Amino acid sequence: MNDYLLPLLVFSPVIGMIMIWLMPKTEEKTLKQFGWIGTLMPLLISLFLYQQWLTGVSLSSYQIKWNWIQFGNLAMYDDTLYTVDFELSLDGFSLVFILLTTVLSMLAALASFYIKTEWKGYFLLFLLLEVGMLGVFMADNLLLFFLFFEVTFVSLFFLIGRWGYLNKEKAAYHFLVYNGIGSVLLLFVIATLFVRVGTTNIDALTHILNVGDVALLAPISPFLTDVLCILLFIAFAIKLPVFPFHSWMVRVHREAAPPVVMLHAGVLLKIGAYGMIRFGLGIFPEQVEKLALLFMIVGVISFLYGAFLALVQTDLKLVWAYSSVSHMGIVLFGFGTLNDAGLQGAVFQVVSHGAIAALLFFLIALLYERTGTTELNELGGLAAHMPIFSGVLLTAGLAALGLPGMSGFISEFMAFLGLFKEQMLLAIIAVIGLILTAAYTLRAVLKITFGKKTYSVTWWDVQGIEYVPIIILFTVIVAIGVYPMWLGQLVQEDITTWLLRIGG
């Protein structure tokens, strides 16, 4: 059973795709139901895997390796040379991202009930996107990772360009250009490693490049290794994104449909963090150690830059878009500390921001469904007519600014703890970002809920099935904030391994 559980997890959304493909495109209600049902099997499998880990089952027992592609016939030298197997594996670090993906996919599918047109095409692409996301976090070789990465790239391009707001096509092409550059850089790194080493298996690359007791087919000079590491990090910095590679993401957050942004902000941005941590510390630990200060500096700049621009926005979508830029800066400088607290803070921030951002953009979906606008100057006094919505928005805002007892606090605390340990001056400068975060969050939330009323209609409050995403996401946010150990234990073994690799 273990041999087939991971491929079943990755490709289970295809079952939903088949059901939707067989349905007439005019059956709106049924198509939406099947689109949501298609996300349930991966969610149940991921929860089963987490339950197995809780009972002491080793996640390393869940892996598969099937013969897939062979370039030439070099069996007389080594039958593994220039072969690419279909390899999936699991550890605590990847399980964190898988749980985040399956939970947010189910909730985003629920929020997709607000999609107005072409439901069949939408949910086919939506489930294909989930296949790509799950594959990225379980791929055990770089080429397979890249292929799943491109699946998310293509499906997201069409989801942005077809279902969204007025300038959705421009946002989609902006996304295409930036992420296309990132894909080219990533492919160059993978191809170079494959040619020089003869494999794309992540564990094999880690061993060969760092242990050094295996003869390379073609030598990799220290200079080339540095170049490959820098290109890899630029590719993932575009995906994360951090300053100055962020402009495409702001457009996507503003123009894409809110359910798509829930997944984009909640999961897809985190592929950048996953790649930096997994491949940076795994394959290029020495180079990462040399670049650590640069990562911390760029992370602090992104944190401050995003927070300042969020403070001056007049559109709620742009406030949360620049907030994402700011919070991804925390991930980067936490990673750059290369100590236990900082790395844990980076991972916690990934999950925390995923849940909080998904909740905030779900609330945007509800707000736009009722009002047709997200402009701060056109909204105000919502607390009088939508008290539940206003209370949820305020609580989500408090989670985003790091209120103790919620996930935002513990993730920021650990990342800053790591930064203070390594670079106290940078940490002191970065504290300004915490003040700006509180300012832009409270400004936006209070202007909407208690500001001057500028409309004459009464809108309906949260109701029915809309409570489901709110309750589930708040549960995750509070669970991490109150008892972070359940998440920390999942990733501690991997963090310890990475730190030992760089001598930390």
Long-range contacts (C-beta under 8 A, 24 or more apart in sequence): 2-61, 2-62, 2-63, 3-64, 4-64, 5-45, 5-49, 5-62, 6-62, 6-63, 6-64, 6-88, 6-89, 6-90, 6-138, 7-64, 7-88, 8-45, 9-42, 9-45, 9-46, 9-49, 9-98, 9-134, 9-138, 10-88, 10-131, 10-134, 10-135, 10-138, 11-131, 12-41, 12-42, 12-45, 13-38, 13-39, 13-41, 13-42, 13-105, 13-127, 13-128, 13-130, 13-131, 13-134, 14-127, 14-131, 15-41, 16-41, 16-123, 16-127, 17-123, 17-124, 17-127, 17-128, 20-120, 20-123, 20-124, 20-127, 21-120, 21-124, 23-120, 25-118, 25-119, 25-120, 25-121, 28-119, 31-119, 31-120, 31-123, 32-112, 32-113, 32-115, 32-119, 32-123, 34-123, 35-109, 35-112, 35-119, 35-122, 35-123, 35-126, 35-127, 36-106, 36-109, 36-110, 36-112, 36-113, 38-109, 38-123, 38-127, 39-102, 39-105, 39-106, 39-109, 39-127, 39-130, 40-106, 42-101, 42-102, 42-105, 42-130, 42-134, 43-102, 43-103, 43-105, 43-106, 45-102, 46-95, 46-98, 46-99, 46-101, 46-102, 47-99, 47-102, 49-90, 49-95, 49-98, 50-95, 50-99, 53-92, 53-95, 53-490, 59-90, 59-91, 59-92, 59-95, 60-89, 60-90, 60-91, 62-89, 62-90, 63-87, 63-88, 63-89, 63-90, 63-140, 64-88, 64-89, 65-140, 78-198, 80-198, 80-199, 80-204, 81-198, 81-199, 81-217, 82-194, 82-198, 82-199, 83-199, 84-141, 84-143, 84-144, 84-200, 85-141, 85-201, 86-144, 87-139, 87-140, 87-141, 87-144, 87-201, 88-135, 88-138, 88-139, 88-140, 88-144, 89-138, 89-140, 90-138, 91-493, 91-494, 92-489, 92-490, 92-491, 92-492, 92-493, 92-494, 93-277, 93-278, 93-347, 93-490, 93-491, 93-494, 94-137, 94-138, 94-274, 94-278, 95-490, 96-347, 96-350, 96-351, 96-487, 96-490, 96-491, 97-137, 97-267, 97-270, 97-274, 97-350, 98-134, 98-137, 98-138, 100-266, 100-267, 100-270, 100-350, 100-351, 100-354, 100-355, 101-130, 101-133, 101-134, 101-137, 101-267, 102-130, 102-134, 103-472, 103-476, 104-262, 104-263, 104-266, 104-267, 104-354, 104-355, 104-358, 105-130, 105-133, 105-263, 105-267, 107-262, 107-358, 107-362, 107-468, 107-469, 107-472, 107-473, 108-259, 108-260, 108-262, 108-263, 108-266, 108-358, 109-259, 110-465, 110-468, 110-469, 111-258, 111-259, 111-262, 111-362, 111-365, 111-469, 112-257, 112-259, 113-465, 114-257, 114-258, 114-259, 114-365, 114-369, 115-163, 115-257, 115-259, 117-163, 118-162, 118-163, 121-162, 122-159, 122-162, 122-163, 125-155, 125-158, 125-159, 126-155, 126-159, 126-259, 128-155, 129-155, 129-156, 129-159, 129-263, 133-263, 133-267, 133-268, 133-271, 136-271, 136-274, 137-274, 140-201, 140-202, 140-203, 141-199, 141-200, 141-201, 141-202, 142-190, 142-193, 142-194, 142-200, 142-202, 142-205, 142-279, 143-190, 143-194, 143-200, 144-200, 145-275, 146-183, 146-186, 146-187, 146-190, 149-183, 149-186, 149-271, 150-183, 152-268, 152-271, 153-179, 153-180, 153-183, 156-260, 156-264, 156-268, 159-256, 159-257, 159-260, 160-252, 160-255, 160-256, 160-260, 163-256, 163-257, 163-260, 164-255, 164-256, 164-257, 164-260, 165-254, 165-255, 165-256, 165-257, 166-255, 167-251, 167-254, 167-255, 168-255, 168-256, 170-251, 170-255, 171-248, 171-251, 171-252, 171-254, 171-255, 171-256, 174-247, 174-248, 174-251, 174-252, 175-248, 175-251, 175-252, 177-248, 178-238, 178-241, 178-245, 178-247, 178-248, 179-238, 179-239, 179-248, 181-238, 182-234, 182-235, 182-236, 182-238, 182-239, 183-235, 185-231, 185-232, 185-234, 185-235, 186-231, 186-232, 186-235, 186-236, 188-231, 189-228, 189-231, 189-232, 189-235, 192-224, 192-228, 193-228, 193-283, 196-220, 202-278, 202-279, 202-282, 202-283, 205-282, 205-283, 206-282, 206-283, 209-283, 209-284, 210-283, 210-285, 210-286, 210-501, 225-284, 225-286, 225-287, 226-287, 226-290, 228-284, 229-280, 229-284, 229-287, 229-288, 229-291, 230-287, 230-291, 232-275, 232-279, 232-280, 232-284, 233-276, 233-280, 233-291, 235-275, 236-271, 236-272, 236-273, 236-275, 236-276, 237-272, 237-276, 237-298, 237-332, 238-272, 239-268, 239-269, 239-271, 239-272, 239-275, 240-269, 240-272, 240-273, 240-276, 240-328, 240-331, 240-332, 241-269, 241-272, 241-325, 241-328, 242-298, 242-299, 242-302, 242-325, 242-328, 242-329, 242-332, 243-298, 243-301, 243-302, 243-305, 243-306, 243-325, 243-329, 246-302, 246-306, 246-325, 249-321, 249-324, 249-325, 250-318, 250-321, 250-322, 250-325, 253-317, 253-318, 253-320, 253-321, 253-324, 253-361, 254-315, 254-317, 254-318, 254-321, 257-365, 258-361, 258-362, 258-364, 258-365, 258-368, 259-362, 259-365, 261-317, 261-361, 261-364, 262-357, 262-358, 262-361, 262-362, 262-365, 263-358, 265-320, 265-324, 265-353, 265-354, 265-357, 265-358, 265-361, 266-353, 266-354, 266-355, 266-357, 266-358, 267-354, 269-324, 269-328, 270-350, 270-354, 272-328, 273-328, 273-331, 273-335, 273-346, 273-350, 274-350, 276-332, 276-335, 277-335, 277-343, 277-346, 277-347, 277-498, 280-335, 281-498, 281-501, 281-502, 282-498, 282-501, 285-498, 285-501, 285-502, 286-502, 288-338, 288-502, 289-338, 289-502, 289-503, 291-336, 292-336, 292-337, 292-338, 292-422, 293-336, 293-423, 294-336, 295-332, 295-333, 295-335, 295-336, 296-332, 296-333, 296-336, 296-337, 296-419, 296-422, 296-423, 296-426, 297-426, 298-329, 298-332, 298-333, 299-329, 299-330, 299-331, 299-332, 299-333, 299-334, 299-335, 299-336, 300-329, 300-333, 300-419, 300-426, 300-429, 300-430, 300-433, 301-329, 302-326, 302-328, 302-329, 302-332, 303-327, 303-329, 303-330, 303-333, 303-430, 303-433, 304-329, 304-429, 304-430, 304-432, 304-433, 304-436, 305-329, 307-433, 307-436, 307-437, 307-440, 308-436, 310-436, 310-437, 310-440, 311-436, 311-439, 311-440, 311-443, 313-376, 313-440, 313-444, 314-375, 314-376, 314-377, 315-374, 315-375, 315-376, 316-364, 316-367, 316-374, 316-375, 316-376, 316-379, 316-444, 316-448, 317-361, 317-364, 317-374, 319-376, 319-440, 319-444, 320-357, 320-360, 320-361, 320-364, 322-440, 323-357, 323-400, 323-437, 323-440, 323-441, 324-353, 324-357, 326-433, 326-436, 326-437, 327-353, 327-357, 327-400, 328-353, 329-433, 330-411, 330-412, 330-415, 331-415, 333-415, 333-419, 333-426, 333-430, 334-414, 334-415, 334-418, 334-419, 336-422, 337-415, 337-418, 337-419, 337-421, 337-422, 337-423, 338-422, 338-499, 338-502, 338-504, 339-418, 339-421, 339-422, 339-499, 339-504, 340-418, 340-495, 340-496, 340-499, 340-504, 341-414, 341-415, 341-417, 341-418, 341-421, 342-414, 342-415, 342-417, 342-418, 342-419, 342-421, 342-422, 343-418, 343-495, 343-498, 343-499, 344-414, 344-418, 344-488, 344-491, 344-492, 344-495, 345-411, 345-412, 345-413, 345-414, 345-415, 345-416, 345-417, 345-418, 346-415, 347-487, 347-491, 347-495, 348-407, 348-410, 348-411, 348-414, 348-415, 348-480, 348-484, 348-487, 348-488, 349-411, 349-412, 349-415, 351-407, 351-411, 351-476, 351-480, 351-487, 352-407, 352-408, 352-410, 352-411, 352-477, 352-480, 353-408, 353-411, 355-407, 355-473, 355-476, 355-477, 355-480, 356-396, 356-399, 356-400, 356-407, 356-408, 356-473, 356-477, 358-469, 358-473, 359-396, 359-399, 359-469, 359-470, 359-473, 359-474, 359-477, 360-396, 360-397, 360-400, 362-469, 362-470, 362-473, 363-389, 363-392, 363-393, 363-396, 366-462, 366-466, 370-459, 370-460, 371-455, 371-459, 376-444, 376-447, 376-448, 376-451, 377-454, 378-454, 378-455, 379-447, 379-448, 379-451, 379-454, 379-455, 380-447, 380-448, 380-450, 380-451, 380-452, 380-453, 380-454, 381-449, 381-450, 381-451, 381-452, 381-453, 382-448, 382-449, 382-459, 383-449, 383-450, 384-453, 385-458, 385-459, 385-461, 386-459, 386-460, 386-461, 386-462, 387-461, 388-461, 388-462, 389-461, 389-462, 390-448, 390-449, 392-462, 392-470, 393-445, 393-448, 393-449, 394-445, 394-449, 395-474, 397-441, 397-442, 397-444, 397-445, 398-441, 399-477, 399-481, 400-437, 400-441, 401-434, 401-437, 401-438, 401-441, 401-442, 402-434, 402-437, 404-481, 405-478, 405-481, 405-482, 406-477, 406-478, 406-480, 406-481, 407-476, 407-477, 407-478, 407-479, 407-480, 407-481, 407-484, 408-477, 408-481, 409-481, 410-480, 410-481, 410-484, 411-480
